[in-house]
Amino acid sequence: MTRKNPRVEESDEANLEASGSPKTWAAGIPGVYHSMKPAIEHMGLHRARKTLLALNQKDGFDCMSCAWPDPGHRKTFEFCENGAKAVTWEATPVVIGSEFWDEHPVSELRERSEYWLGMQGRLTEPVYKPAGEDHYRPVSWDQAFSILGDKLTGLASPDEATFYTSGRTSNEAAFLYQLFVRAYGTNNLPDCSNMCHESSGWAMGQTIGIGKATISYDDFAKADLIVIMGQNPGSNHPRMLTALEEAKEAGCHIVAVNPLPEAGLMRYKNPQKVKGIAGRGTELADQFMQVRIGGDMALLQAVSKRVLDAEAKNPGTVLDHNFLEEHCQGLDELRAHLAGLDEATVLEATGLRTEEIDELAARYLKAEKVIITWAMGITQHKKGVDTIKEIINLLLLRGNIGKPGAGASPIRGHSNVQGDRTMGIWEQMPPAFLDALSKEFSFEPPRKHGVDSVETIRQMRDGGIRVFVGLGGNLVGAISDSHAAQAAMQNTELSVQISTKLNRSHTVTGAEALILPTMGRTEFDQQESGPQFVSVEDTVCAVHASQGTVQPVAPGLLSEVAIVSRLAQKVVGNSIQADWAGFEKNYDLIRDHISHVVAGCEDYNRKIRQEGGFVLPNGPRDSRTFNTPTGKAMLTVNALEHVARPAGTLILQGMRSHDQFNTTIYGHNDRYRGIKKGREVVFVSPQDLAELGLSDGQYVDIHGVYKDNAERVLRNYRVVSYPTAVGCAAAYYPEANVLVPLDSVAEGSQTPVSKAVIVRLEPTKERAMEPAAAG
């Protein structure tokens, strides 16, 4: 029987409340309340207890939201508010019945919000939209695989299909997926990391030989200084706040670098401690640097220059000369380059005062062990790759890589996006991986590089890609230039989504479309050989098992592994030496192959069954070895370029609200920023409002300002006076994606430049200003 959702509330613009007063602390009792209330309301007490108490436990399942690592000692409540929301969203017993598809044509669903779509419940049966029709209709699994298989085998070239992957996908499903795709004959394997930390991978790969964090979880508590750049832990990875609290209690200093003040970086009320319930909690940031959007590169160069100047005044006392001489190259070139850095340019680019930069430099010089950690506020810029290279420069100067309490820490935003890449989900895997794959399965995988996410949109637009298959995710909702992305998807012959719940990509389809429902990570996976588990890799290279605890919401649901296995049997069959049917029955068989193909995963089945799993090798972290062409870490010279802002414009960044994870919207509140019952807001500083002649509460149209003069606009957005960096603004993602041109990408990584959009605000015609709500 179809169970209806207890409540589905849409954005209530008429009653939108926007105080513009950011909170000064995060978590505490409100965090517990906002975790448990929706969980119990939507799942029921028994299901909520069974899922939440198994979340991030050694014998439970891994959180399907962020990739924050687990401590060695797990607490009973080893989850955060957004983790609880993610579990509630997936493990809800509300399901979509067959009648739904008759009642809702695709054209109607396309007009619905991401929130409404996700709240309709779990998908439980394959559905198919034939060409020329406006409704999905239920089909059998055999029919679904035949439709997709016949289309794929009928293409003129395998490169006319593309196979997208979400970061929720397990290691086992990802490995099987890339094997199937390469056996089919293409490297078209775009994934969500193309849009988030691809810049980190490029920069770190070129400088230290690995695109992953060089620290462990325990390093946070050993650090003297942690610099947090371009991220909002309080909403996006709240469990990081516990690690920061542990670091503070051990004597660490913390510096937050961000255009917006974020509650989670200011003060943390740990709900599992008395002082987090009854006291003030823990003050986190010792210094808040409100950097102008795009100014991080200039800030890092200015700090490195101060380090080099300090060494020049006191030779042999500042730099780690032994480390630099033995393990690095490029110091002389970097020193010569930064000698010409202009302080006035730095101040203009950063919006900071010289005294603030001096203070950060003094903290860095005093600290013996430094971690710099960053997220998409750094990666999603034109100069994102070069900015991360500057992070590496600063760390290398004083030997802050490869010792306890120090290192580089990109924070992956999706639960297994790092594991998927390790398993081969990349359009340009290195030859060594392809060689191992060839040897293991006795076939020659394609060597020509495939397409990334942005190039996928371009080729679908131009007719080069005719079939799109998505293993999870929401590419249309997540990618830049929303209108272009939608038109591109609609230009395909067939679009296929393997999903747990509805999202925007199910409503913007090819001529034909399939939705294949799959089990979630919370659900018990029973196959022919017995109960199965999967594995994931977190942001510090720790690999561990994940096993669901509740029964699937409907009979007949297939796991991701089963769906990929059956599709591979249909399309590639016995063309390679792979036991597709056996893989579905017993995931150990997949892990046996992983152990032969993926470096660091030898003896996978034994190691994954160890308590807590195992940690992948990491040269810079483990032994100060660097897999670069010279065998040394590279100090690099990068030409400074900051974001220019023409008169009358602002630099806008897209960001998440507190009630969302990526494109999944859990609600319409952003309580840490004082927003309730709506998302159509733009945050602007009081100084900029005065200069632009705008007022708090006024409605504006947000126009993108680009050379191509294309019409990119968000209409009827309410202005919120907010303490952002001067000259900067912010609006919620994914709605703001419409303002980002498809060709506006980071140099090298092709990551969409979603954090530096030049915009012009124009008063909405015939729209009265509404007074701001009281704080």
N, C-alpha and C positions, 0 to 999 in steps of 0.2 A: 504493500500500500504506500502511495506517495505521501510523505509527511511534509506539510507546508512549513515555511519558515515563520517563526513567531513574530518577526518584525522586519520589514524592509523599509527604511526611511531614505528618501532621496534628499539631495541638497535642498535646504529650505532658505532660498535667497532672501525671501521677504523677512525672515527673522534672523538673518546672519548676524552674529555678534563678533565684533573685531575690536578688542580693546587696544591692541598694539603694544601691550605691556608684557614683555617676555618674563617667564618665571625665572627665578634665580636658583632653583634647585630641582633635582629630578628624583624620581622613584618614590620611596617612602610608602605610607599607607595608600595614597592614591594609585600608585603603581600596582599594589596588590588588588585593590578594588577593581581597577580597570582590566586586570588579568582575569579575575575569577568570575566577575558578574557575567560577561558574555559567554564564558566557557560553560558555566552552569546553565545559563539561559538557553543556549543553542545546542549543547550536547547532552544536558542532563547531568545530575550529580555523579552517577556511577561512571559514565563514559568520560566525564571531565577528570575524575580522580584517576581512572585507569590510564589515561593518556598523559596527563601532566606529570604524574609521579614517575613515569617511564622516560620522560623527555631528558635527553642528554645524560642518561645513566649508562653505566658500563654494560648492563644487560637489557637496555632499552633501545630506543630509536633516536637518531640524530635529528636535531631541530632542522626543519625545512626552510628556515629563513636564513639568518646570517651564518658566516663561516667562522665565527669566533671560537677559539679553541677551548677545550675542557680542562679544568685543573685536575691534577692527579687525584686529589681527594674531593669527591663529589658531595655536595650538600643534598639534603632530601628534596629541596625545591631548587633544582639546578636549571632554572629557566627564568626568563625575563618577561616583561609585559608583552613585547611584540612576539616573542616566541610562543607565549600562550595564545595570542591572537592568531598566529599562523596555524597552530594545532586546531584551534576552534574552527577556523575557516575550512581546513581540510577534513577534519574528523566529524563534522556535523552529520547527523543522520538524515538531514533533509536531502531528498533526491528529486531529480527531474524525471517525471513520468512521461510515457509515450504521448499523452494528450498535449503536452507542452508544445510539441512541434507543430501540431495542427493549429493551436491557438496563436502562435507567434511566428509570422513570416520573417524571413531574414531581414527584409527591408525595415521592419519594425524594430527588431533586435539591434540593428545598426544605430538606431537613434537613442538607445538606452545607454546609461552610464556604466563605467567599469564596475562601480559598486553594485548597481542593480543586477548586472549580469552575474557577478560572483555570488550574490546572495540567493540566487534561484536554487542552489543546491548542487549536489554531486551528479555528474554524468554517469549513466549506468548502462547504456546500450549504444552500439555503433549507429550513427545516422549519416545519411547521404543526401546531398542536394544535387539533383541532376541539372545539366545545362538548361537554361531557359526557364527554370522554375524558381519559386521564391520561398519554398519550404524545405527544411530537412525532413527526411522520413526514416524511420527505423529500418535497419537492414541487419542481416545476420553477420557474424564474424567472417564466415566464408565468403559472403558476397562482398564485404568491405575489402578483404585482402585481394579478391579477384579484380575489383575495380582499380585499386592502386597498382597491383602487380601488372595488369594488362597495360595500364598507362605507362608505367616505367619501362617495360620491355618493348613498347612500341615507339619509344623516342628514337630520333635519328642518332643521338649521342647521349651517353650518360651525363655529360656536362650540361644537358638541358634540364637537369633536375638539381635541386639543392636541398640539403638536409640540415636543418637548424637544430640546436640543442640548448636546453635550459640548464642552469646550474643546479636545479633540483635533482637531476638525473644521477643515479648511483654509478659507482665505478663499474659494476658488472654490466649494467645496461649501456653505459657509454662505450665500453670496450667492444661490446657486441655490435653496437650501432655503427661505430667507425669501421669495424671489420666488414660488416654488410655493405656499407657505402663504398668502401675501396674494392671489395669483391665485385660490386656492381660496375665499378670502373671510373669513379670520380673522386676528387679531393674536395668537392664542394661541401665543406663542413663548417659553416659559420656557427658562432655560438654567442651567448650573451656576454662573454668576456670581451668580445670585440667592442662593446659599448661601455665597458667600465674600466678594467685594469689592464687592457692591452698595452697602454702606454707604460705601465710599470714593467711588464714583461719585456718590452723592447729596450727600455732604458737599462734595466738591471742585467738583462742578457748581454748587452754590449759592454757593460762596465765591469760586472763581477761574474758573468758567466752563468747565472741562474736567475730566473724571473720570479723567485719566491722569497718570502721572508727569511732573514738570516738569524732569527731569534726563536726561542721557545717560549711557552707560556710563563715559565718560572723566571725568565729574564726580566720581566717587568718589575718584579719585587726586588731585583738586584741592581736596578739602574740608579744612577745619581741624578739623571735628567731625562725626562721624556718630553719630546716636542711633538705635539699633535697638530697636524696640518690638514685643512680642507675636509673635515668630517664632523659629524654630529652623533657621537656615541649614544647619547641619551635616547635617541629615537631609532637609530639605524642598527646599532649593535650594543644594547644596554648592558650586557654582561661584561663588557670591557670596563665599566665603571667600577666593578668589584676589583678587577686587577689594578686599576689606577688607585683605588683606595688602599690596597695592600702595599703598593709602591710608596704612597704618601706616608703610611704608618712606618715604613722602613727608612724614611728620611729623604725620599726622592723629591726633586722639584719638578713641576709640570708647567709647561708653557703651551697655551692654546693659540693657534694662528688661524683666524677665520674671519670672513667678512661680517658674520652675524654673531652676536652673543648667544651661545647655546647653553641651556640650563644644565645639561649633563656635564659640561666642562667646568661649571662654576662650583656647584655643591651637590654632593650625593648623599641621599638618605637611604642607606642600605636597609631594606625591610627585614633582613635576617639578623640585625643587630639592635640592641636596645637604643643606642644613640641615633640610629636611623628611624626609630619609632617615636621616641620621646625627646630626643635632642636635636641639635642643629645638623647632625650628619657630619660629613667630612668636606672641608674646603679643598677643592682639587687644584684649579689653576692658580699658580703663583703669579703668573703674568698672562694677560690677555692682549694679544696683538691683533687689532682690528684692521687687517690688511685689505687693501683695495683688491677687487677681483682681478686676477691675472698678475698680481704683484709679487707672488711667492718666489718666482725665479730671481727677481731683483733682490729680495730680502736675503735669500740664501747666498747669493754672490757677495752681498755686502758683509754678511757674517764671515764667510770664508776669507774675504779680504782682511777683515779685522784680525782673524787668526794668523794670517800670513804676516801682517804688520807687527803683531805681537812677537812673532818668531824673529822678525828682522831686528827688533829692539833688544831681544834677549836670546841670541842664537843658541840653539841646542836645548831649549827649555820648554818649548811649546809643542812643536810637531812631534809625532812618534816616528823618529828618523829610522829606527831599526825596522819597523813595519813598512815604512815607505820604501826603503832601499831594497828590502827582501821581497816584498809582495806587490809593489805598485810601480807604475810608470806614468809619466806625464806631468810631474810636479813642476818642472821648470816652465813648461808651456802654460800651465795654469797660473803660476805666479806672475808671469809676464802679462798674461791677458788681464788678470784682475787688477794689476797695477794701474791700468787705465780706466778703471770703473769710476764713473762720475757720481758723486754723492747726490747732487741735485736731481739727476735722472732717477736714482734709487728712491729718493723721497717722493718724487712725482709718481713713480710707478706703484709704490706701496701705500701711499697716503699716511705713512708713519712719520714719527719724529726721530731725529738722530739719536736722542736719548733712549728711545725704546729699542732701537737696534743695538745700541751699545750695551744695554742691559741684557739682551739675549746673548750677545757675544761673550759677555762676562760670565754668564751662567755656563755657557758651553766650555769656556776656557777653564773654569773651576772644576767641572765634572770630569771624572775619570772614565765613567761608563755612561754612554748616551744612546738612547733609542730615538729614532725619528720615525713616526708612524703617520700614514696618510691614506686618504681615500679619494673619492671622485672629484672633490674640490680641487685636486691637483691634476688628475689624469685627463679630465675632459676640457682641455685647453689646446689651442693651436700649438703652443710650446710645452705641452704636457710632458713629452719624452725628455726634452732638455731640462725641464724643471726637476724631474726625478734624477737626472744625471747630476744636477747640482746638489741634491740631497746626498747622493753617493759621494761626491767630492768632499762635502763637509764632514761626513763620517770618516772617510779615509784619512783625512789630514791628521787626525789624532788617534788613528788605529781603532776606531769604534765599529769594527766588524770582526767577528771571529773570537770574541772574548765574552765571558758571562756578563749579562746586564747591558749589552750594547748590540746595536745592529739596525738594519733596515727592516721596516715592518709595514708593507702594504696590507691594508685590511680588506680582504675580499668580501664583497657584499652579498654573495649568494652562497648557499650552503655547501655545494660541491662543485662550484665552477673551477676550482683549482684541481680537484680530482679528475674532472672530465678532461681537462687539458693533459694531465699526466697520462690518462688512458688513451690519448690519441685524437681527441676532438680538437682539431685545428686544421685549417686549410693548407698549412705549410709545415707539416711535421718534418723533422730532420731525417736525413737519409738513414741514420743508424736505426731509428724506429721502424722505418719502412723495410729495411733489410731484415730485421728480426721478425717482422710480420710475414714477410715473404718466406723465410725459412720455416716458420712455425706452421703455416697453412699451405705451403707448396703452391703459391701463385705469385704473380708479379703485380704488386699494387701500382696504381698510376703514380707518376712522379711529378707531373705538372701541377703547380700550385693551383688550389681551388679559389673560390670566392669567399670573402668575409661578409659581414652583415650589410655594410653599406654597398658593396659591389653586388650583392644579391639583389638589392632593391633596384640598382641601376640596370642590371641585366633582365630582371623581370619587366621593368618598364620598357626596355628596348626589344623585348621578345626573345632574348637569348636563353632565358630560363622559362620553361613551360610548366614545370611541376615543382611545388613547394611542399616539403614535409617537415613538420615541426615536432620534435620530441620534447614536449612541454614548452613553456614560455609563451610569450605574447609579442612577437616581433613587430607587428603593425603598431601595437601600443607603445612599445619601448623605443623604437628607432626614431631618429630625427626626421624632420620635414614630413609631418603626419599626412598631409594631403598627397604628397608625392608617393609615400609608402603605400597608402591605400589604393591609389590608382595603379601602382605597380602590381600589387597582389591581385587586383581585379583583372589585370591583363594576363594572368596565368590561365592555363587550361584546367588545372586541378590543384587545389590547396588541401592539405591534410594536417589536422591538428591532433596530437596524442595528449590528452589532458584529463585532469580531474574535475575541473569546473569551467564554466563559460568565461570568456574574456573577449576583448575587442577583435582579436584575430579570427574568432569564429564567425563574426558578423561581416567581415570584409573578406570576401572569398574569391577564388577563381571561378571560371565558368561552372565547373563542378567542384564540389567540396565534400570532404569526409571529416567527421569527428570520431575519433577512436577513444573511448573512455578507458582510463587506467586506474589501478589501485594507487593509493597514497602511501607515503612512508609510515604513517601511523598504523597501517593495517597488516594483520597477520597474513603471511604469504605461504599457503600450503600448496605444494606441488607434488608430483607423483612420487618422488623419492622421500618426501617428508617436508617439515617446516624449513623455510629458507630465510636467509638473512642476506643483506647487501653490505657494502662498505662505502665509506666516504673519506675524503681528505680535507682537513681544516686548513686555516690560513697559515699555520706554522708547520705544515708538512706532516702532521700526525694523521695516521690512517687507522680507522677503527670501524667496528661492526655496527650495524643498525638493523633492528628487528622490530616490526610493528607488533602492537599488543591487542588491538581490537579487531573484531571480525569485519570483513569488507562490507560496505553499505548495501551491496546488492549481489546476488549470485551471478556468476558469469562474467564478472570483471576479470580482466587479464592484467598481469603485472607488465611493467615496461619490458622486462626481459622476455616475457612470453610474446608480446606484440612484435618485438624486433625479430625474435626467432622465427615466428610464423611468416612474417613478411619476407625474411631472407630465404626461407624454404621455397616460398612462392616465386621469388625473383631470380635468385642465383643458384638455388638447389645444390647439386653436387659438383658445381664448377670449381670449388675449392675444398680442401680437406677439413671440413668443419661439421661437427655433429649438432646441427641446429636444433633438432628435436631433443637431443640429450641435454643441451644447454637449458632449455625450458624446464626440464625435469629436475635438474640438479645443478645449482649455481657453482658448486665446487669445480665442475668441469671448466667453467669460464675462468675461475681463479687459477686453475692449473696452467691455462694458456697465458694468462696475465703474467704469471711468474716466469715464463720463458721469453716474453716479449718486452715487458716494461722494466727498465733499469731501476733497481732498488726494491723491486717487488718479488725477488726470488723467494721460493718457499712460502708463497703468499697464504695458502690455506692454513699452514701452521701458525704463521706470525699474526694473522688477523684474529685467530682464536685466543691469543694471549690476552691476559687481562689488560684492558686499555689499548690493545692493538700494538702498533709499532710506528716508528718515525722514519720517514724516507731520508736517505743520505742527502747532505747539503754541504758542498765543498767549502764555501766561504764560512759557514757557521762551524763546521766540524773540524776543519784542518787548515783554514786559511789558504785553501787552494781555489784557483779561479780558472774556469773552463773558457778562457778567451783565446784568441789566436796566439797571443804571446805568453799565455800562462800566468799573466799578472793582472791585477785589478787596474782599471784604466781611470786615471784622472783626466777629465775631458774639458775642452774649451768650447763654450757655447755662447753664441752671440745673443746678447740681451735684447729682448723685444717685448714690450708690454702693450697692453690693449689700449689703443687710442680711442678717445671718446669725443666725438664732434660736439660742438655747442648744441645745447638743447636736447641731448640724448643721455641715456643711462646705460650702464652695463648690467645686464640681467642674467641671473643664474637660475636654472631649474633645480628644484630640491623636493624632497619628500616632506609630507606632513607627518605628524606623530602617529596618525591613524592609517598608515599604509606600509606596505613593503613592496618595493619596486612598483610595478603597475597594479598590484593588488590593493584595493581600497577597502579598509575595514570599517570606515566610518567617515564622517565629515567634520571631525573636530581635530584641532591641533593645539592641545591645551597648554603646551609649553610656550606657545607663541600667542596665546590669547584669542584663538580663532574657534568659533563654534558654528555648526550648522551650515558650513559652506566651504568651497575651495576656490571660488572665482575672486581671488584677491591678489593684489600686488603690493609688496612691502617696499616702502621708499622712506629715506631719511627725512626728518623735518626740514633740514637745511635745503635738500633738493626740492622738496615740495614748495618751499618759499621761492626758490629761484625759478622754478617752472610755473609758478602761479597756480598751483593746485592745492587742494585742501584734503585733509583727512576725511574719509567717508565719501569723497567724490567718485563718480564712475568715469572710467576712461577706457579707450581702446588702445591696446598695446600693439604698435606697429614695429615689425622687424625692419632694420635699416641695412640693406645690403646692395652691392653693386649691380646685381641682376635685376633690381627693381621689381621683383616678383611680389605679389600681394601676400604677405604673411601677417596675420593679425589675430589677436584675441580680443573679443568685443565684450563690453559690459563688465569690466573688472573693477572691483571696489578698491580704492586706494586705502592702504593702511599705513599710517605714520608709525615708523618703526626704527629702532636704532641700528640701522644697517651702516656699513661703511659709506661715506659720502661719495656720490657719483655712481652708486650701485643700487640694484633692485633685485627682488627675488619673487618668483611665482612657482606654483606647484607643478611638478612633473607627474604624469606625462602630458598634461594639458599644454605646457609650455613648449613641448616638442615641435608644435606647428611653426614656431618662430625660427627654428634652426635649419638652415639650408642643408640639403643632402650632401653637398660638396664642401661644407664647412667641417673639416676634420683635422685632427692632430697630425702634425708632420711625422711621418714614419709609421705610426700605429693605426691610422685611419679611424680613430675613435671620434665620434661626433663631438663637436665643441659646444656642449650644452651648458657650460658654465661661464660663457663670455659672449652673450648675445647683445649686440647694440640695438637699443629700442628707443622709440619715441612714444611718449604718452600724450594722447589727444582726448580732450573731454568728449564723452559719449553724447551725441546729439539728443536733445529732448529727454535727458535723463537727470532727474533732480538729485542733488547731493543729499545723502542721508547722514545724520549726525552719528559720530562714533559712539559706540556703547561705552558706558562707564566701566572703568577698570575694576 
